[in-house]
Amino acid sequence: MSFDEGRLNELKGALSAKMAEQQEIADSISLEGETLVVTDEHRSSFNENMTQIKEIKGLIEDMTTLRDVSAWSSEAEHASVAAEVAAGVEAEVKAHRTSVGEAFVSSEEFKSLHGGRNGANMASPFVTKTLEQKDIYSGLPTGTPGSFGAVERDGIIPIAQRRSRVRDLFPSRTTNAAVIEYFRQTGFTNNADTVAERQGSNFGAKPQSTMTFVGEQAPVRTIAHWEAAHRNVLADEPQLRSIIDNELLYGLRLTEDTQILSGSGTGEDLAGILNNGSIQTYSWSSGATTPVADTKADAVRRAATLSYLAYYEPTGIIVNPNDWEDIELTKNSQGTYLLAISVAGGAESRIWRIPVIDTPAIASGTALIGAFGTGAQLYDREAASIRISEQHSDFFVRNAIVVLAEERLALAVKRPESFVKVTFDAAPS
């Protein structure tokens, strides 16, 4: 399959010319006193140009998709893209990235421990190092470079890890409070309307819109765990890096994903988004049956509409890998894939222009669509920290140490209606 890149460039040039022409028309509209003078010729030309601009933009979008499909369908080209991505990742990692474990063993806090290299006694009962959130929540070694963070490489072979990137949908925000007090929006009546201009001494009255709120609290919760290790790991920096990167911090991420999505809100759990009784729901089986029954991809799109109608644009879709597999592999009667083929070539996972995160942190048969970061907010009270100590049980006489990872955070769901829980129960029939 071939693709005419020259034709695509011609369309882009035509679009630029039409946009310039449209600007000239807008600039020619005059203002006489307080009156805007728009002739029938201006209006006709403007509308005609706008129609042509929309048509050209549609052709450009269609041809861009065709180009992606063409590139992906060629095995030789596909292999080349994969090799290029891999090479670029390795180069970027070598040039720019340092793993969290490496940052810890290179820190002054760790170097202050006398006993790592020379066997002397610890100068203090423990050492603590707080790590920046951006270092911790970067992409894992099996990831694909994109907007969710850079990929890291470590010389040590890690345990099997899943990508856990739910946090990446939230903009970073910190707090010094133990409890977040916020207002949850429960209603919005939009009465915005046109207003009459001043006529003599009469001024146009402006309509009032109404919003209703209820006060809520989101307490800060702690996520932590520790591992026992032999004291010799202090002298074996690669092994210590492996414990920090591939086990402790990874474990924090797994639990954090689950808490953000499904925390019960009782005890020491976060109040997860899926357990908020005010979020919207959509069932796959309630979709259309004609001209053909809705697929899972259709259900996702219809649920996204519910989020749009709540006055917040959805910024992410979280789906179980089993359901994402079904969506990606959906074909028509001719065996042609219906989802954008660019995803299979290594592009960022998207459907209906919305980023997708596939993670087992959400149950199979369920998806969550919503305005992460506006409809909900994640607060970091204490970024993840690493602590090392030998003052535990009989560890001192056994040459053992504790390596502990800990973080504190809170989750506030301010606009539950901007989130939609999708249930993939059964195809409409």
Secondary structure, 3 states (H helix, E strand, C coil): CCCCHHHHHHHHHHHHHHHHHHHHHHHHCEEECCEEECCHHHHHHHHHHHHHHHHHHHHHHHHHHHHHHHHHHCHHHHHHHHHHHHHHHHHHHHHHCCCHHHHHHCCHHHHCCCCCCCCCCCCCCEEEEECCHHHHCCECCCCCCECCECECCCCCCCCCCCCCCHHHHCCCCECCCCEEEEEEEEEEECCCCCCCCCECCECCCCCCCEEEEEEEEEECEEEEEEEEEEHHHHCCHHHHHHHHHHHHHHHHHHHHHHHHHHCECCCCCCECHHHCCCCEEEEHHHCCCCCCCCCHHHHHHHHHHHHHCCCCCCCEEEECHHHHHHHHCCECCCCCECCCHHHHHCCCCEECCEEEEECCCCCCCEEEEECECCCEEEEEEEEEEEEEECCCCCCCCCCEEEEEEEEEEEEEECCHHHCEEEECCCCCC
